[in-house]
Amino acid sequence: MNLYLKVGVEEIWLIDPRIITIERYILDDDGKSFWFHDSIKKR
């Protein structure tokens, strides 16, 4: 995620197709870290 911070990415989605899960991380207001926003898991 540090590389994404350096290039200005504001949102990251981590997708695991094996268990069909998506986690979303959003850039913090200070622009120095990402925080976990939410996740979606298909049942």
C-alpha positions, 0 to 999 in steps of 0.5 A: 500500500505504500507504493499506492500512497506514493503515486496518489491512489485514493482507493484500493479494492482487494479481491479474493475470487476463491471466497468471493470477498472484496475489501475496500480501503480509502485514503485517510484525510491526511493522505498518509495511510489507508483505512478499512472502509467495508467488505462484501462477501458473497454467500 
